[in-house]
C-alpha cells in the first residue's frame, strides 16, 4: 500500500510548480483571538504568500473585524463544526494554493519561520513538520506535564509506525496541497496534529522535520486540556494503527465563506468577488 501511494504522489509531483510560481496558502484557525492577531500579522511574510485563510469558530469578540483591518484581502471561512481539527479541515478544503501552511493564531508559532518550511518542501519533502525538540527548536510555553505526555505519545507513534519523529503534538506544519486526500482530517479536537502525522507516516510520504521555537500565548488562556486531550491523542494513535485504509471515508466540510459585507456565501462566489493573490499588507 505504501509503495502504491508513494508512486501516486511521485506522479502528482510532476505538476508541482517551481518556487517562483508556487502559491502559498496560510490557514489560521481562530476562536476569540482578536488581541493576538496584530502580533501574528506583523510577522507574516506577505511577499511570499498567495492567500491567508482565517477559519473562525464563531468568535464572540471582534476577531474577524480585526483580521480584516489588518489585512483586507483575507479570506474568512466559518467552521461547520467545533474544535481545531474541524477548523483545519475547513481551511484545507478552502485553500487554493499549491502549498498549505498551518499557523496558530495565539502568537505561539512564529510566522517568520514559514520560509524554512517552504524550503523543505522544495528540497523534496511532501510534508514539513515543526519540531520543538530538535537542534534549533525549543519551547517557552510547554509545561512539564505536556512535555512528558508528548514524549510518551511520540515514542508510541515511533514504535508503532516506524517513524523517527522528535515531536508529535505540535501544530506548525506545511505540505503540498496534493497530499490533502492522504490527510483526510476527520477529527474535531487537538488530536488533529497526531492524526495528520500518523497518516503521513502510514502513506510513506517524505517528511522533513523543521526546528521551531514555540512561544508563549500572547493573550488569553489555552484551550488545551493535557489529560483529556492526551487521552484523545492516544485513542487516535491506536485507532489509526488498526484501521483499514479503505474504511477512511473522505470528509467534505460544508464550507461557508464570508464576503466583504459579512454575508455567508459559497467559496466559488467569494472567488468571483475577491482577486487572487495578496496585496501589500500596509
C-alpha positions in Angstrom: 0.0 0.0 0.0 2.8 2.4 0.9 4.6 1.7 -2.4 1.4 2.3 -4.4 0.7 5.6 -2.7 4.3 6.7 -3.0 4.1 6.1 -6.7 0.9 8.1 -6.9 2.5 11.0 -5.0 5.5 10.9 -7.3 3.3 11.1 -10.4 1.5 14.1 -8.9 4.8 15.9 -8.1 5.2 16.4 -11.8 2.6 19.1 -11.6 4.1 20.8 -8.6 5.3 24.3 -9.7 8.7 25.8 -9.3 9.2 28.1 -6.3 8.8 31.2 -8.5 5.3 30.3 -9.3 4.2 28.4 -6.2 1.1 29.7 -4.4 1.3 29.5 -0.6 -1.9 29.4 1.5 -1.8 30.0 5.2 -4.6 28.6 7.3 -5.2 30.2 10.7 -7.9 28.7 13.0 -9.4 31.3 15.4 -11.7 31.5 18.4 -11.7 34.8 20.2 -8.1 35.7 19.2 -8.6 39.4 18.3 -6.0 40.6 20.8 -3.4 38.2 19.3 -3.8 38.9 15.6 -1.8 42.1 15.4 1.2 40.3 16.7 0.8 37.4 14.3 0.1 39.6 11.2 3.0 41.8 11.9 5.3 38.8 11.4 3.7 37.3 8.3 5.9 37.2 5.2 3.2 38.7 2.9 5.5 39.0 -0.1 5.8 35.2 -0.3 2.1 34.4 0.3 -0.8 33.8 -2.1 -3.7 33.9 0.4 -4.5 33.9 4.1 -7.5 31.9 5.2 -8.9 32.7 8.7 -11.2 29.9 9.8 -13.3 31.2 12.6 -15.1 29.1 15.2 -17.9 31.7 15.7 -15.9 34.1 17.9 -17.8 36.3 20.3 -15.1 39.1 20.1 -14.1 41.1 17.0 -11.6 38.6 15.7 -13.0 38.8 12.1 -13.1 42.6 12.1 -9.6 42.9 13.4 -8.3 40.5 10.8 -9.9 42.5 8.0 -8.5 45.7 9.3 -5.0 44.2 9.5 -5.3 42.6 6.0 -8.4 43.5 3.9 -7.9 40.7 1.3 -8.1 38.0 3.9 -10.5 35.1 3.3 -12.8 34.3 6.2 -14.3 30.9 6.4 -16.8 29.8 9.1 -16.4 26.4 10.7 -19.1 23.9 10.1 -18.4 22.2 13.4 -16.3 22.7 16.5 -12.7 22.2 17.5 -9.3 22.7 16.0 -9.4 19.6 13.8 -12.7 20.7 12.2 -11.3 24.2 11.7 -8.2 22.9 9.9 -10.3 20.6 7.7 -12.4 23.6 6.6 -9.3 25.6 5.9 -7.6 22.9 3.9 -10.7 22.4 1.8 -11.0 26.1 1.1 -7.3 26.6 0.3 -6.4 27.3 -3.4 -2.6 27.3 -3.0 -0.1 24.7 -4.1 1.3 24.7 -0.5 -0.7 24.9 2.7 0.8 26.2 6.0 -0.9 25.6 9.4 -0.4 28.5 11.7 -1.8 29.2 15.2 -3.4 32.5 16.0 -2.3 32.9 19.6 1.3 34.0 18.8 2.9 30.7 19.8 4.1 29.9 16.3 6.3 32.4 14.6 5.2 33.3 11.0 8.8 34.3 10.2 9.6 30.6 10.2 7.4 29.9 7.1 10.2 30.2 4.6 12.1 27.4 6.3 9.1 25.1 5.9 8.7 26.1 2.2 12.4 25.4 1.6 12.0 21.9 2.9 9.1 21.2 0.6 11.1 22.4 -2.4 14.0 20.3 -1.3 11.9 17.2 -1.8 9.6 16.8 1.2 5.9 16.1 0.8 5.2 17.2 4.4 7.3 19.6 6.6 6.6 19.2 10.3 7.8 21.6 13.0 9.7 20.2 16.0 10.4 21.9 19.3 12.8 19.1 20.4 15.5 19.0 17.7 18.6 21.2 17.5 17.5 24.8 16.8 14.0 24.2 18.2 12.6 24.9 21.6 9.5 25.9 23.7 8.9 28.6 26.3 5.3 27.6 26.6 5.1 23.8 27.2 4.6 22.6 30.7 6.5 19.6 32.3 3.3 17.6 32.1 2.7 18.3 28.5 6.4 17.6 27.7 6.3 14.2 29.3 3.0 13.4 27.7 4.3 14.4 24.3 7.4 12.3 24.8 5.4 9.2 25.7 2.9 9.7 22.8 5.8 10.5 20.4 7.6 7.3 21.4 4.4 5.3 20.9 4.0 6.5 17.4 7.6 5.8 16.5 7.3 2.3 17.8 4.0 1.5 16.1 4.6 3.2 12.8 8.4 3.0 12.3 8.8 6.8 12.3 11.7 8.8 13.8 9.7 11.9 14.8 11.2 14.1 17.5 7.9 15.9 18.2 4.3 14.8 17.7 1.8 17.2 19.2 2.8 20.4 17.5 0.6 22.3 15.1 3.1 24.1 12.9 3.3 22.2 9.7 3.3 22.7 5.9 2.5 20.4 3.0 1.9 20.2 -0.7 -1.8 20.6 -1.4 -1.9 17.4 -3.5 -1.5 15.3 -0.3 -4.8 16.5 1.2 -6.6 13.3 0.4 -4.0 11.4 2.4 -4.5 13.6 5.5 -8.3 13.5 5.2 -8.8 15.3 8.5 -11.9 13.8 10.1 -11.4 14.6 13.8 -12.6 17.6 15.8 -10.0 18.4 18.5 -6.3 18.9 19.4 -5.6 15.3 18.3 -5.5 16.6 14.8 -1.7 17.1 14.6 -1.2 13.4 15.7 -3.8 12.2 13.2 -2.0 14.1 10.4 1.5 12.9 11.4 0.3 9.3 11.6 -1.5 9.3 8.3 1.5 10.9 6.6 3.7 8.0 8.0 1.2 5.3 7.0 1.2 6.7 3.5 5.0 6.6 3.2 5.3 10.3 2.4 8.6 12.1 2.5 8.7 14.0 5.8 11.2 16.7 6.9 11.3 18.0 10.4 11.9 21.7 10.8 13.3 23.2 14.1 10.8 25.5 15.5 10.6 27.7 18.6 7.2 27.7 20.4 6.5 31.0 22.1 4.0 31.8 24.9 0.5 32.7 24.0 0.3 36.5 23.9 -3.2 37.0 25.3 -6.0 34.7 26.6 -5.9 31.2 28.0 -5.1 28.0 26.2 -8.0 25.8 25.2 -5.8 22.6 25.6 -6.6 20.2 28.4 -3.5 18.0 28.8 -5.1 14.9 30.4 -8.3 14.9 28.3 -6.6 15.8 25.1 -3.7 13.4 25.8 -6.2 10.5 26.1 -7.8 11.5 22.8 -4.4 11.5 21.1 -3.7 8.0 22.5 -7.0 6.8 21.2 -6.3 8.3 17.8 -2.9 6.5 17.6 -4.4 3.1 18.5 -7.4 3.6 16.1 -5.1 4.5 13.2 -2.8 1.6 14.0 -5.5 -0.9 13.5 -7.7 1.0 11.0 -8.2 -0.3 7.5 -7.3 2.3 4.9 -10.5 1.5 2.9 -12.6 2.5 6.0 -11.5 6.1 5.9 -14.2 7.9 4.0 -13.2 11.3 2.6 -14.6 14.2 4.6 -16.0 17.2 2.8 -16.7 20.2 5.1 -19.8 22.3 4.4 -17.8 25.5 3.6 -19.3 28.9 4.3 -17.1 31.9 3.4 -17.9 35.5 4.5 -17.8 38.1 1.7 -16.6 41.7 2.3 -20.1 42.6 3.6 -20.2 39.7 6.1 -22.6 37.6 4.1 -22.1 33.8 4.1 -21.5 32.6 0.5 -20.0 29.6 -1.2 -16.2 29.7 -1.8 -16.9 29.9 -5.5 -18.9 33.1 -5.1 -16.2 34.6 -2.9 -13.6 33.7 -5.5 -15.5 35.7 -8.1 -15.6 38.7 -5.8 -12.1 38.6 -4.5 -9.0 38.8 -6.7 -6.4 36.1 -6.4 -3.1 36.8 -4.7 -2.0 39.1 -1.9 -1.6 42.8 -2.0 0.6 44.8 0.4 -0.3 44.4 4.0 0.3 48.0 4.6 
